[in-house]
């Protein structure tokens, strides 16, 4: 059945599912204001990045898209208990909500709600994940750069509450139906991941071994590189790059960020949660073709070639290629697993999660230097491979988007009473 066409209301269903009432959120699930001292290294800590948008589920991995803003949270954390419902007040359009199945602590950007005994927590979660609820919360936000909603507004919102038994039926139905949709989405996302793995394997192979496996080879003298084509060279990074340390006077240039997933991108295109300085005078300038390395997260692969002019955090390091390596080839190196592992080896620090790659260490690294013709052929081969898979990727992404839209419509229809109770129990 098309959820958009489900018009049966609670009023039409009286006697079958029981009367509904409208109640303000703060009365059915008051805010829990218990706090403690904790950091993001706490074993049971949950941050916004740990919760999947729109699904109410934890992400399988806590790894986020690292940038200069993704530092460990420190200081105060909210306390939550099993049965509580969490809702992200920062950038609420991301719909970060969760029904906690155990005790823990979380970011103060997550509101912790304590459902009352007559409120089924899973029903409450689905109600707060409905597009109507999220849209209203999002419209109430304040702050252009870091939009937040406040509890005063969220708590005053009214929800339609049927009997507890009906809430349970709705929650069970949505668990079942959204589970089917999520399984379909997971399969398609798995296919996308396999395509990405194939792409990553191709890049790792061609930047270290070239395109022609039949050419004579020689030892590179480097464990991470192994044997390379006989006509390739190996050079220290200090012979391939110079450091650029030009600073912005106004700080008004395009702000760029660097991650291990997307390389160098405009900050405006990223979803990040931490504070950024209002005054960016003194930030480092970078230009198209420059190599930018996130000093703190370089060991994770947070580096890449800048596609445009802009500014980056003063904590980053910016390098200009001398010409032996084409910028596009350097970008492929940055996306290759063997090179990232070598960057990790040269990064220094006491803690494995807080290694830093400083210029003096980077300049001692040795990199493969194919002739320009080989570099151009490698770049073209990777681009052709991506072109061939682009259409398939786009079709799968569109299918995933449609499935997610159907999921959202299904939730709205169920929590607003537009699905007959008989259909839920069939």
NORDAVEN-V819025 format. One record per pair of residues at least 4 apart in sequence whose C-alpha atoms are under 6 Angstrom apart, sorted by the first residue. I is the first residue (numbers start at 1). J is the second residue. D is the distance in Angstrom with one decimal. If there is no record, write none. Layout:
<<I;J;D> <I;J;D>>
//
This chain:
<<3;409;5.8> <3;410;5.3> <3;413;5.8> <6;418;5.0> <6;419;5.9> <7;418;5.0> <8;418;4.4> <9;417;5.0> <9;418;5.0> <10;417;5.1> <14;18;5.2> <14;19;5.8> <17;166;5.9> <19;162;5.9> <20;161;5.2> <20;162;4.0> <21;160;5.6> <21;161;5.2> <22;158;5.9> <22;159;5.4> <22;160;4.5> <22;161;5.9> <23;158;5.1> <23;159;5.5> <24;156;5.3> <24;157;5.3> <24;158;4.2> <25;29;5.7> <25;155;4.9> <25;157;5.8> <26;30;4.6> <26;155;4.4> <28;116;5.5> <29;113;5.4> <29;114;4.9> <29;115;4.1> <29;116;5.7> <30;113;5.6> <30;114;5.6> <31;112;5.9> <31;113;4.7> <32;112;5.5> <32;113;5.6> <34;79;5.5> <35;77;5.6> <35;78;4.5> <35;79;5.3> <36;76;5.7> <36;77;5.5> <37;75;5.4> <37;76;4.7> <38;75;5.7> <38;76;5.9> <38;77;5.6> <39;73;5.2> <39;74;4.3> <40;45;5.7> <40;72;5.3> <40;73;5.0> <44;104;4.9> <45;105;4.9> <45;106;5.1> <46;106;4.4> <47;106;5.8> <47;107;5.1> <50;58;5.8> <50;59;5.5> <50;62;5.3> <51;57;6.0> <51;58;4.6> <51;59;5.6> <51;96;5.9> <52;57;5.6> <52;58;5.8> <52;59;5.5> <53;94;5.4> <53;95;5.2> <53;96;5.0> <54;95;5.0> <56;97;5.1> <56;98;4.6> <65;259;6.0> <66;70;5.6> <66;259;5.1> <67;258;5.7> <67;259;5.3> <69;274;5.2> <77;106;5.5> <77;107;5.4> <77;108;5.5> <78;105;5.4> <78;106;5.2> <78;108;5.5> <79;105;4.5> <80;103;5.7> <80;104;5.5> <80;105;5.8> <81;103;4.0> <82;100;5.1> <82;101;4.7> <82;102;4.1> <82;103;5.0> <83;100;5.4> <83;101;5.9> <84;99;6.0> <84;100;5.5> <84;113;5.6> <84;114;5.0> <85;98;5.6> <85;99;4.5> <85;112;6.0> <85;113;5.1> <86;97;5.3> <86;98;5.1> <86;110;6.0> <86;111;5.5> <86;112;4.7> <87;96;5.9> <87;97;4.3> <87;110;5.3> <87;111;5.1> <88;92;5.9> <88;96;5.2> <88;109;5.8> <88;110;4.4> <89;109;5.7> <89;148;5.4> <89;149;5.1> <90;109;5.9> <90;148;4.4> <91;147;5.4> <91;148;5.8> <92;138;5.5> <93;138;5.6> <115;119;5.7> <118;164;5.9> <122;171;5.6> <123;167;5.6> <123;171;5.0> <127;415;5.9> <128;133;5.7> <130;411;5.9> <130;412;5.2> <131;135;5.8> <141;147;5.4> <141;148;4.9> <141;149;4.4> <142;147;5.2> <142;148;5.6> <143;147;4.6> <151;155;5.4> <173;424;5.7> <174;178;5.5> <175;179;5.7> <178;182;5.9> <182;186;5.9> <185;400;5.7> <186;190;5.9> <203;336;5.9> <204;336;4.5> <205;209;5.7> <206;210;4.3> <206;211;5.6> <209;228;5.3> <216;229;6.0> <216;230;5.5> <217;228;5.4> <217;229;4.4> <217;230;4.5> <218;227;5.3> <218;228;5.6> <218;230;5.2> <219;227;4.4> <220;226;5.7> <220;227;5.4> <220;228;6.0> <222;226;5.9> <224;338;5.9> <232;369;5.8> <232;370;4.6> <233;368;6.0> <233;369;4.9> <234;367;5.5> <234;368;4.6> <234;369;5.5> <235;366;5.3> <235;367;5.5> <236;364;5.8> <236;365;5.6> <236;366;4.2> <237;241;6.0> <237;363;4.6> <237;365;5.6> <237;366;5.8> <238;363;4.4> <240;321;5.8> <240;322;5.3> <241;319;5.9> <241;320;5.3> <241;321;4.4> <241;322;5.3> <242;319;5.5> <242;320;5.2> <243;318;6.0> <243;319;4.4> <244;318;5.3> <244;319;5.4> <246;284;5.7> <246;285;5.5> <247;282;5.0> <247;283;5.5> <247;284;4.6> <247;285;5.5> <248;281;5.5> <248;282;5.1> <248;283;5.5> <249;281;5.2> <250;281;4.9> <251;280;4.2> <251;281;4.0> <253;310;5.3> <254;310;4.6> <255;266;6.0> <255;267;5.6> <255;310;5.8> <255;311;5.1> <256;265;5.6> <256;266;4.4> <256;267;5.0> <256;311;5.9> <256;312;5.3> <257;264;5.7> <257;265;5.6> <257;267;5.4> <258;263;5.2> <258;264;4.5> <258;302;5.6> <258;303;5.9> <259;263;5.0> <259;302;4.2> <260;301;4.5> <260;302;3.8> <263;303;5.6> <263;304;4.8> <264;304;5.7> <264;306;5.4> <283;311;5.9> <283;312;5.8> <283;313;5.5> <283;314;5.0> <284;311;5.3> <284;312;5.3> <284;314;5.5> <285;310;5.9> <285;311;4.5> <286;309;5.8> <286;310;5.6> <286;311;5.8> <287;308;5.9> <287;309;4.3> <288;306;5.1> <288;307;4.8> <288;308;4.5> <288;309;5.6> <289;305;5.6> <289;306;5.6> <289;327;5.4> <290;305;5.5> <290;306;5.5> <290;319;5.7> <290;320;4.8> <291;304;5.6> <291;305;4.5> <291;318;5.8> <291;319;5.0> <292;303;5.5> <292;304;5.6> <292;317;5.9> <292;318;4.6> <293;298;5.9> <293;303;4.3> <293;316;5.8> <293;317;5.4> <294;298;5.2> <294;302;5.6> <294;303;5.9> <294;316;4.8> <295;316;5.2> <295;356;5.2> <295;357;5.3> <296;356;4.9> <297;302;5.4> <298;302;4.7> <299;343;5.6> <299;344;4.2> <301;340;5.4> <304;331;5.4> <304;334;5.8> <305;331;5.5> <347;355;5.4> <347;356;5.0> <347;357;4.4> <348;355;5.0> <348;356;5.2> <349;355;4.5> <359;363;5.9> <370;374;5.9> <386;390;5.9> <413;418;4.9> <414;418;5.9> <414;419;5.5>>
//
